[in-house]
Amino acid sequence: MIANTDTAPHTIGRARFEGRRRQLTVASVEYLTPKMLRLVFTSPDLADFESQGADDHVKIFVPGDGGEPVMRDYTPRAFDRAAQKLTLDFAIHEAGPATAWALAGKPGDQVEIGGPRGSRLVPDDFDWYLLIADETGLPAIGRRLEELRPGVPVITVVTVETKAEIQAIETRAAWAAHWVCRDKAGPDDAAALLKVLEGLTLPKGDGYIWIAAEASVTKALKAHALGRLNHPAPWMRAGGYWLQGAAGAREALD
Ligand SMILES: Cc1cc2nc3c(=O)[nH]c(=O)nc-3n(C[C@H](O)[C@H](O)[C@H](O)COP(=O)(O)OP(=O)(O)OC[C@H]3O[C@@H](n4cnc5c(N)ncnc54)[C@H](O)[C@@H]3O)c2cc1C
């Protein structure tokens, strides 16, 4: 018998959209935690905005050091079509044009975005989910936690600078949260995350693993998932969301 791959379990789909540019206006600016800044944008251009995947991204165009526009990737943390509102959460770090722009942001400011050009549609049919990230992946984790079905086991392992960065996120899933406070270690140090991973007992059945952090950290975590955990590569997505010492850098997501 030939399997019908359209209905095979755990099939990860793709949606593609016209990645057109949109002009947005800042509606509100609010600190979620001392180092996580939430900007809500509004615009009639959002009438046909599409974001179907928890780890989608838009490109935001902000002035670079020389004044010329540069683009940076941010996750649509929430989108309300009826209200024409898009929410982006900015993890505040030491320096960078997107961070500087968000820090200076105030209601009425204008900005251009592009995308998302597509969404990766992870079915809500896995037996469990393991989501690992630093602050830059927390918006996508928050969104997935809110979207997943009631009672499904979700383990999150998130590294944050201090306890003050821990977020309360509403979810119907059975969420086991591991927050790793870095203390003196840098956000490019994978050791603390790996230690938590090594101590985890994963639920039985088929799982989906999602990783987003500094590129070298992601690489180490991915190697652990594929090697030590022997996790199937198709049921995993790992992305370098930024690269230590390199502006505007990212690695392709697997
Ligand atoms: C698909 C995708 C989705 C993303 N979603 C989000 C999101 O929703 N929220 C979010 O905050 N970030 C998100 N990021 C990460 C964000 O795009 C990067 O952190 C980006 O580099 C920030 O731009 P910048 O202009 O502030 O700094 P850049 O000009 O890019 O970098 C300046 C310097 O800061 C360093 N740096 C960059 N990011 C960090 C950091 N987080 N911590 C410490 N040092 C850093 C760089 O290594 C460089 O030395 C996402 C990335 C990807 C690929």
The ligand as an SDF file (V2000), in Angstrom:
LIG
                    3D

 53 58  0  0  0  0  0  0  0  0999 V2000
   14.0830   34.0490   12.3390 C   0  0  0  0  0  0  0  0  0  0  0  0
   14.5500   35.0110   13.4170 C   0  0  0  0  0  0  0  0  0  0  0  0
   13.6400   35.5530   14.3120 C   0  0  0  0  0  0  0  0  0  0  0  0
   14.0750   36.4030   15.3420 C   0  0  0  0  0  0  0  0  0  0  0  0
   13.1510   36.9190   16.2120 N   0  0  0  0  0  0  0  0  0  0  0  0
   13.5680   37.7670   17.1980 C   0  0  0  0  0  0  0  0  0  0  0  0
   12.6190   38.3460   18.1030 C   0  0  0  0  0  0  0  0  0  0  0  0
   11.4050   38.1420   17.9990 O   0  0  0  0  0  0  0  0  0  0  0  0
   13.0990   39.1510   19.0890 N   0  0  0  0  0  0  0  0  0  0  0  0
   14.4440   39.4320   19.2140 C   0  0  0  0  0  0  0  0  0  0  0  0
   14.8090   40.1670   20.1170 O   0  0  0  0  0  0  0  0  0  0  0  0
   15.3500   38.9110   18.3540 N   0  0  0  0  0  0  0  0  0  0  0  0
   14.9350   38.1110   17.3440 C   0  0  0  0  0  0  0  0  0  0  0  0
   15.8500   37.5870   16.4760 N   0  0  0  0  0  0  0  0  0  0  0  0
   17.2650   37.9400   16.6620 C   0  0  0  0  0  0  0  0  0  0  0  0
   17.6140   39.3200   16.0920 C   0  0  0  0  0  0  0  0  0  0  0  0
   17.3140   39.3450   14.7120 O   0  0  0  0  0  0  0  0  0  0  0  0
   19.1220   39.5520   16.3290 C   0  0  0  0  0  0  0  0  0  0  0  0
   19.4150   39.5780   17.7070 O   0  0  0  0  0  0  0  0  0  0  0  0
   19.6080   40.8260   15.6530 C   0  0  0  0  0  0  0  0  0  0  0  0
   20.9950   40.6810   15.4860 O   0  0  0  0  0  0  0  0  0  0  0  0
   19.3330   42.0870   16.4450 C   0  0  0  0  0  0  0  0  0  0  0  0
   19.7120   43.1750   15.6570 O   0  0  0  0  0  0  0  0  0  0  0  0
   20.4900   44.4500   16.2340 P   0  0  0  0  0  0  0  0  0  0  0  0
   20.4200   45.4740   15.1710 O   0  0  0  0  0  0  0  0  0  0  0  0
   19.9620   44.7860   17.5930 O   0  0  0  0  0  0  0  0  0  0  0  0
   21.9670   43.9430   16.4490 O   0  0  0  0  0  0  0  0  0  0  0  0
   23.0900   43.6420   15.3000 P   0  0  0  0  0  0  0  0  0  0  0  0
   23.4680   44.8870   14.5860 O   0  0  0  0  0  0  0  0  0  0  0  0
   22.6070   42.5130   14.4570 O   0  0  0  0  0  0  0  0  0  0  0  0
   24.3280   43.1550   16.1660 O   0  0  0  0  0  0  0  0  0  0  0  0
   25.1530   44.0600   16.9050 C   0  0  0  0  0  0  0  0  0  0  0  0
   25.9960   43.2710   17.8880 C   0  0  0  0  0  0  0  0  0  0  0  0
   25.1340   42.7070   18.8730 O   0  0  0  0  0  0  0  0  0  0  0  0
   25.3150   41.3040   18.9520 C   0  0  0  0  0  0  0  0  0  0  0  0
   23.9730   40.7260   19.2120 N   0  0  0  0  0  0  0  0  0  0  0  0
   22.9310   40.5650   18.3490 C   0  0  0  0  0  0  0  0  0  0  0  0
   21.8700   40.0420   18.9820 N   0  0  0  0  0  0  0  0  0  0  0  0
   22.2570   39.8510   20.2830 C   0  0  0  0  0  0  0  0  0  0  0  0
   21.6050   39.3460   21.4410 C   0  0  0  0  0  0  0  0  0  0  0  0
   20.3100   38.9380   21.4080 N   0  0  0  0  0  0  0  0  0  0  0  0
   22.2980   39.3030   22.5960 N   0  0  0  0  0  0  0  0  0  0  0  0
   23.5760   39.7310   22.6780 C   0  0  0  0  0  0  0  0  0  0  0  0
   24.2560   40.2290   21.6210 N   0  0  0  0  0  0  0  0  0  0  0  0
   23.5950   40.2920   20.4270 C   0  0  0  0  0  0  0  0  0  0  0  0
   25.9100   40.8880   17.6120 C   0  0  0  0  0  0  0  0  0  0  0  0
   26.7100   39.7240   17.7500 O   0  0  0  0  0  0  0  0  0  0  0  0
   26.7430   42.1090   17.2510 C   0  0  0  0  0  0  0  0  0  0  0  0
   27.9990   42.0180   17.8710 O   0  0  0  0  0  0  0  0  0  0  0  0
   15.4460   36.7460   15.4380 C   0  0  0  0  0  0  0  0  0  0  0  0
   16.3520   36.2060   14.5220 C   0  0  0  0  0  0  0  0  0  0  0  0
   15.9220   35.3480   13.5330 C   0  0  0  0  0  0  0  0  0  0  0  0
   16.9280   34.7860   12.5510 C   0  0  0  0  0  0  0  0  0  0  0  0
  1  2  1  0
  2  3  1  0
  2 52  2  0
  3  4  2  0
  4  5  1  0
  4 50  1  0
  5  6  2  0
  6  7  1  0
  6 13  1  0
  7  8  2  0
  7  9  1  0
  9 10  1  0
 10 11  2  0
 10 12  1  0
 12 13  2  0
 13 14  1  0
 14 15  1  0
 14 50  1  0
 15 16  1  0
 16 17  1  0
 16 18  1  0
 18 19  1  0
 18 20  1  0
 20 21  1  0
 20 22  1  0
 22 23  1  0
 23 24  1  0
 24 25  2  0
 24 26  1  0
 24 27  1  0
 27 28  1  0
 28 29  2  0
 28 30  1  0
 28 31  1  0
 31 32  1  0
 32 33  1  0
 33 34  1  0
 33 48  1  0
 34 35  1  0
 35 36  1  0
 35 46  1  0
 36 37  1  0
 36 45  1  0
 37 38  2  0
 38 39  1  0
 39 40  1  0
 39 45  2  0
 40 41  1  0
 40 42  2  0
 42 43  1  0
 43 44  2  0
 44 45  1  0
 46 47  1  0
 46 48  1  0
 48 49  1  0
 50 51  2  0
 51 52  1  0
 52 53  1  0
M  END
$$$$
